[in-house]
Amino acid sequence: MPKKQKSAQNSDPLVSFEGTRLPAPEVQALKDLGKAFNPGYSNMGGRKVPLLKKFDPKSRLGFCVEKNHVISIGICNWDTSFTELPESFGNLSSLKLLSIQGTHFQKLPNSIGKLSSLKELIIREAELKKLPKSIDKLISLEVFNLYDNSLVSLPETFCKLPSLRELHLGENHVTLPDNFAELKSLKALYLSGGHFKTIPEPIYNMPNLEVLSMSDCSMEQVPIKIGKLTSLRELSLDFNYLKKLPKSLSKLTSLKKLSLWRNYFTTFPQVVTELESLEYLNLRDNEFRSLPAAIGNMTSLREAELGGNKLSSLPESIGKLSKLEKLHLFQNNLRSFPKSFGKLKSLTYLVLNSNKLIELPSSICNLSALEHLEMPYNQLTALPRSIGKLKALKYLGADNNQIKTLPASFGVLKSLERARLDMNKLTRLPDSFSKLESILNLSLSSNRISSLPEAMGEIKTLRYLSLDSNKLKTLPESMSKLDVLQDLGLSRNKLTSIPQPILEMQALQYLDLGSNYLSELPEELLKLTHLNTLRIFNTFVCKVPAKTKALIKKLEKKGVDVRHYPIVRDIKDAE
């Protein structure tokens, strides 16, 4: 009986607040929070703290409720004099998530230690200068994000947080306390953008650490002691001044992800090839000219980012990377590929833009799993005849090359959804083009195409078609069957009238006819009920007929955005 009486005495009455019912102490905390935002208007009750149906970290101010208790609060980019939480904030004993972002926030109250249910605390892009000693009372805290504040030290009590597994201290000037390794539950530590120029000593006493991020720390070398962190699964050291790695890195046998983006490696670090468990490697924007043959030993590798280097060739051993799914080789000096390249049977994503490729080897067409092939800004004059073997290909980017013809097998790319072939030297398309079954988006602008295949209208899936800057004078009649085409670009061609098939494209929303040689617009444009944008800049070679002017007004009255100034072009352009 005494226990029941004590429970009844300690229970707080529920009070109506912002469309919900909460214990009176929690309501008081929310009201005090509202006053903290507008201290000059505290007599008027301050700002209301609205109830949110779902937590949103980008919410300017709001809270969420579960079972008549506040469980989360979000504060973001609030341009006021808000600098600290009220002492009554400790009343929110059921709070699980607190997010404060982009404010002038500077201070946590001592009562923060009462939030024994708090699991995630985010205070980022603020001005927090220190943490209260009571911080160690947050016994349930698992994630603590303090990115981009003004911290210079942590209290000794900080290292007593029993449940902390993820900590963000980047963009601060904080020094880790000597007892930092007492955070036995800590698995992930983010120190990027801090003042650290080497790995802080206490970290080497944390053998259970799985994630370490120290990007943009002006680090010039990785200490030999890195080999002690045998549980590391992810290591990020981007944007530093590293030129080599210690041999002890090979002891990180659990490492799955290694990122060394934008450092100063002039040779590929050989020790990386000994990381047989590595699945993700980022060495983009360095300065090495070749890959070692030993790269073939990295048989667990699934993604390699090697763009922005000076590679001129790839080793034959690259074909041994049987699990490789994504390969980024953009902005190198590649001119050819080894025969073994076609053995990368798991490869789905290949980026080759901005190299010096003149042709692609037929072996590349053996990449049966390839879905994304990106190779603009090369010197390709043709695509392989057997490109149709890429049955899984969904995206093909080959713009800004010198391609003159497409192989007949192009039409066999049954899975192709998007193709970019702009800025080439195409004069025609193969008849097989009309057999593309899945194409949604097709860009052929800035070529030399003077006619399209008669069966072009059989591409029933096409929604976006860019034919700008070509030499078209008309369109095949079958294109009237393009029932789902929404966007059609035909600017800078040789049209003297609007082709009839366009006037039957009932799904058309956007039509660009700018810089052609029209003499009038047909009344049938009014029947395109979904048309919302019509571009006719520099389209007429003579005075615009009164009938066409009247039609433009009718289209605008229907809500069509007719962009037509200037509408008349110089007759000399027709030469």
N, C-alpha and C positions, 0 to 999 in steps of 0.2 A: 504493500500500500504506500509507503513513503516514497518509493521510486516513481509511482504513477503521479503522486502529488507534485514531485519535483519536476517531472516532465511537463505537467500542465502549467506550472508556474513559469518555466523557461520558454514555453511556446509563445511566439509573437502573433498578434492578431493580423489578419490580412487586410490590406488597405487598397482601395481602387486607385490605379495610377496608369495613365496613358492606355486605357482600354484593357488593362489586365489587373490582376490582384496579386499583391506582393506583401511580404512581412514589412511592418512599419520601419524597422531599421534600414532595410534595403531601399525603401522609398526615400528615406532621409538622405541616404548616400547619393542617390540619383539626383535629388533636388540640389544637394550641395555641389555635385558635379556641374550641374547647369549654371549655378552661381559662379563657379570657378571660371567658366568661359566668359562671363560678362560681369566681372566684379563691380563695375560702375553702376550696374542695374540690379544689384543683389536685392534691393528693397522691393523690386518688382517681381521677384521670384527667379531671376536669371533666365537662361535659355532652357527651353524644354528639351529633354532627352527623349527622342522618339523610339517607340517600340518597332523593331524590325521582325519581319516574318522569317527571314533567313540572314545569317551573319554575312556581312560584306566587308572585307578589309579596307575597301576604298570608300566606305560610308563616312561621311563627314562627322557624324555623331549618331550613335544609336545603340540599342541593347536588345538582346534576345532572352526569351524566358522559356523555362522548362519546368513543369510541375510547380508553378508558383514561386520560382526562384530565378534570379538573374544568373545566366550561365555564360554570357559573353557580352563584351562591350568593345565597340570600335570607334576610334577617333582618328580622323585623317585630314591633313591639310586645312586646319582651322586657323585662319589668320586673325587671331585675337591675342590678348595678353595672357592666355592660358599657359601657365608654367609649372603647375603642380596639382596633384590630386588631393582632395580634401581628406582630413584625418578619418572622417566617417567612412571612407572607402573600404576600410577593414570590415565593415558590416556585411559586405557581399561574400559571405562565407561559402556560397555554392558556386562562385565564379570559376569557370574553367579556362576561359580565354580572354585576354586583355590585349588589345592592339592599339598602339599610339604611334602614328606615322606622320612625318612632315609637319611638325608643330614646333613651338618654342619651348617645349616641355623640358624642365630642368631637374625636377625633384620628385622622388617617391616618398610617401609618408611612412613613418615607422610602423603604422598599422598594416602595411602591406603584408607583414608576416602572419597576419590572421587569415590570409586567404589560403587555407590548407588544401583546398580542392583545385587550386590553379595549376593547370597542366602546361599552358603555353602563354608566355609573356613576350610581347613584341613592342619594343620601343626603338624605332629606327628613324634615321634622318631627323633627329631631334637635337636637343642641347643638354642631355643628361650629363651631369658632372661627377656624380658619385652615387653609390648604392648604400641604403641603410644597413646597419648591422643585422637587423631582423630578417634580412633576405634569406638566411639559412633556415627559417621556419617554413619556407615554401616546400614542404615535404613531398608534394605531388608534382612539382615542376619538372617537366621533361624537355621542353624546348624554350630556350632563352635567346632572343634575338636583339642584340644591342648595336646593330650595324649603324655606323655613321653618327656617333654622338661625340661628347667631349670628355670621355672617361680617361683618367690618367692612372688609376689604380683600382684594385678590387679589395674589398675588406677580407680579412682572413676567414671570416665566417662564410664567405662565398663558397669556399671549397668543401663545405659540409652539406651542400645540397645533395640529398641521397638518391634522387631519381633523375637527375639531369643527364640527358643523353645527347643533346645537340646544343651547341653554343656558338653564337655569332658575335665576334668582337672586331670585325673589320672596320677600317676607317675610324679608328680611335687612336689614342696615344697611350694606351694602357700597357702596364708591365704586369706580367703574370706573377702571382705570389709564389714563394718557394714551395708552399704546400699544395700547389695546383694539382699535383698528381693524386691527391686524395679524392678527386672526383672519379670514383671507381666506376660509375655507370656511364661516364662520358664516352660516346662512340664517334661523334662528329664534331670537329673544331674548325671554325672558319675565321682566319686571321687576315684575309686579303685586304690590301690597301692600308695596312697599319705601318708602324714605324720599324717593325722587325726587319733586320737585314740578314738574319739567320734564324734557324729554328730554335725557339726558346728552350733552354736546358731542361726545365721540368717535364717537357713533353716526352723526352726519352724514357721517362719512368712510367709511361702510360702504355704498356704493351697491349692493352685491349682496344686502343684507338683504331677505328676503321676508316675514318675520313679526315683528311687534313688538307686544307686549302690555304695557301700562302702566296697567292698571285699578287702582282704589283707591290712587292715589298723591297724592291731594289736589291734583291739577293744576288750575290755574285758567285756563290758556290754552295753546294749541298754538302753538309757535314757527313763524315764517314759514319757517324752514329745513327744515321737514318736507318741502317740495317737492324736496329733494335726494335723498330716498330713493325714487328712481324705479323700483326693482325691487319695492317693497312689494306684496304680494298680500293680506296680512291685517293689519289695524290694530285693536287693541282698547283702548279708553280708557273702559271702563265705570266707574261709581262714582267720578266725579271732580266738579269744580265748573265744568265748561265751560259757557259761555253762547254762544259763537260759535266759528267755525272760520276760519282764514286762507284767502285766495283761492288761495294757493300749493298747497293740497290738491288742486286740480284737475290739478296736474302728475303726480299719482300715477296715471298712465294704465293701470298694470297691476293696480291694486287690485281685488280680487274680493270681499273681505269687510271690512265696516266696522261696528264695534260701539261704540255710544255710549250704552249703557243707563244709566239713572239719572244724568243730568247735570242741567243747569239751562237747557236751551234753551226759551225762551218763543216763539221762532219757528223754523220748520223751516229748518235751515241750507241756504241756496240753493246753496252751492258743491257740496253733495252731488249735486245734480241734474246736475252736469257730469261726474260719474264714470261714463262710458258703459260701462265694463267691469264695473261693480259687479254682483255676483250676490246678495250677502247684505247686508241692512241692518238693524241693530238700533238703534232710537231709542225703545224702550219706556221708560215711566216718566220722561218729561220733562214739559214744560208747554205745548207748542205747541197752537194751536187750529185750525190749517188746514194743508193741504198746498198747495204752489205748483203752478201749472199745468205748470211745467217738469218735474214728476215724470214726466210722460209721455215725457220724453227718455231715461229710464233703461231702455232697451229690453232690457238684458241681465239685469235683475233677476229672480231666481228666488224669493227669499224676503224678505219685509218684516215686521219685528216693530215695530208701531206702537201697541201696547196701552199703557194707563196714561197716556194724554194727555188732551186736552180737545177732541178733534175732534168737530165737530157735523155736518160734511158732508165729502164727497169730491169732488175736481174731476172734471170730465167727461173730462179727459185720462188718468185712471187706466186707461181702457179700452185705452190704447195699450201697456200692459205685457203684451205677447203671450206672454212667456216666464214670467210670474209663476206659481209653483206653490203657494206657501204665503203666506197673508196673515193676520196676527194684528192684530185691531182691538178686542180686549177692553178693558173699562173706559174707554170714551170716552163721548161724549154724542151718538152718531149716532142720527138719527131717520129718515134716508132714504138712498137710493143714487142715483147718476146713472144714466141710461139706458144709458150705455156699459159699466156694470159687467158686463153679460152677455157682453161681448166677451172676457173673460178666459178664453179657451178652454183654457189650460194649467193653470188653477187646480185643485188637487186637495185643498187643505186651507184651510178658512176658519173663523176663530174670531171670534165676535161677542158673546160673553157680556158681561153687565153694561153694556149701552148703554140707549138709550131708544127702542128700536124698537117701533112699534105694529103694523106690518105689513112683510112682505117684498115687494119688487117682483117681478112675474112674470119680469122679466129675469134674476133670479138662477137661474131654472130653465133658462136657456140655458147654464149652466156644465157642459158635457157631460162634463168630466173630473173633476168634483168627487166626492171619496170621503169627505171628512170635513167635516161642517157642525155647528158648535157655537154655540148661541145661547141658553143659559139666562140667567135673570135679566134679561129684557127685559119688555116689556108687550104681547107678541104675543097677539092674540085668535084668530088663524087662521093656517093655512099656505096658501101659494098653491095654487090649484086645479090648476095644471100641475106640481106638485112631482114627479109621476111621470116627468117628463122627465129627472130626474137618474138616469140608468141606471147610473152608476158608483158611486152613493152607498152607502157601507158603514156609516158611523156618522152618526146623527142625534141631536143633543143639544138638546132644546127644553124641558127641565124648568124649573120656576119661572117660568112665564109665565101668561097668562090664556086659554089656548086652550080653546075650547068644543067645537069639532068638527074632525074631520079630513076632508080631501077624499077623494072616491072614488078618485082616482088614487094614493092612498097605497099601495094594494095592488100597484101596478105597479112599485114599487121592488124590482126583482128581485135586486139585489146587496146590499140592506140586511142587515147582520149584527147590528148593535146599535142600539137605539133607546131613548132616555131621554125619557119624556113625563110624569115625575112632577110633582106640585105644579102641576097645571093645573085646568081646570074641565070636563073631559070628562065627558059623561053616557053616551055610547055610542061604539062603534067602527063604522066603515063595514063593510059585508059583505065588501068587497074585502080587508079585513085578512087574511083566511084565505088569500089568494093570495101572501103573502110567502114566497118560495121559499128564502131563505138566512138568515132571521133566527135568531140563536142566543140573543140576550140582549134581553129586552123588559121595560122597567120602566114601569109605569103606576100606581104607588102615589100616594096622596093626590090622587085625583080624585073624581068623583061618579058613577062607573060603576055602574049597577044590573043590567046584563045584558051578556052577551058574544055575538058572532055565533054562530049555530048551527053554522057550519062551522069554528069556532075550532080544532078538532082536526085540521084539514087542514094545519096548520103543522108539518110533520114534523121540521123541523130544530131546533125550540125546545128549549133546554137550561135556560135561566133565565127565570122569569116572576115578576114582582113585581106583585101586585094588592092590596097592603096598603092600608088606609085608603080603602076604597071602600064601596059599598052593596050588594054582592052577597049574594043569598040562596041562590043555587044556581049550578051550572056546566052548560053544555051537555053532553049525553051524548057528543058527538063528541070531547071532550077526553080520553076514555079511550084515544084513538089516539096521544096524545103519548108515543111510545115511548122517546124519548131525554131527556125532561124530567127534570132532576136536582134542581132547586131551585124550590120553589113557595111564594110568600108570600101568605097570605090573612088576615093578622091585621087586626083592627079593621074587620071587615065585619059582615054581618047573618046569618051562618050559624047555623042552629039544629041542624044535623046535618052530618056530613061527606058531601059530595056523592059519589055512587057512582063517578063517573069517576076520582076521586083514588085509590080503592082498586084501580084497574086499571093505574095508572102504575108499571110494573115497574122503571123506571130511577130512580125517585124516591129521593133521598138526604136531602134537607132539606125539612121541611114545617113551616110556621109557621101555626098556627091561633089564636094568642093573641088575647085580647079579642074573642071571638065569644060566642055564646049557646048552647053545646052542653049537652045533658043526659047524654050518654054517648059512649063511644068504641066503634066496632065491632071485633069480633074479626078482621075482614079485614085490619086493619093489620099483623097478624103475617105476612101473605103478601107484604108489601112487603120483599123479601129484601135490598134495597140501602139501605133506610132506616137512617140513622145518627143523625139529629137530629130530634126532634119537640118543637116549642114549643107549650105550651098554657097560658101564663100567663093568669090572669084569664079563663078560657074558659067555666067552668060557672056557670050562674045559680042553681043550687041545690046541695044536698049531693051530693057525688060518689058515684055508686052503687058498691057493693062490687065489682060485676062489673068496673067501669072501673078501680078501684084494683088489682084482680088483674091486669087486662090491662097496666097500666103496669108492674107488677113483671115480667111476662113479657117485655115489650119491653126493659126494662132488662137482664134476664138475657141477652137476645139481643145486647146490646151497644149498644142504641139509647140515645142521650143524651136522656132525657125531661126537658125543662126546664119545670117546672110550678108553681113557688112564687111568688106565691100562685096557687092553681088556681081558686078560687071568686071571682067578681066580685059586686059589690053589685047586687041585683036592680033597683035604680033605674036602672042603666046601660042596661037594656033598653028604657027609654022612648024 
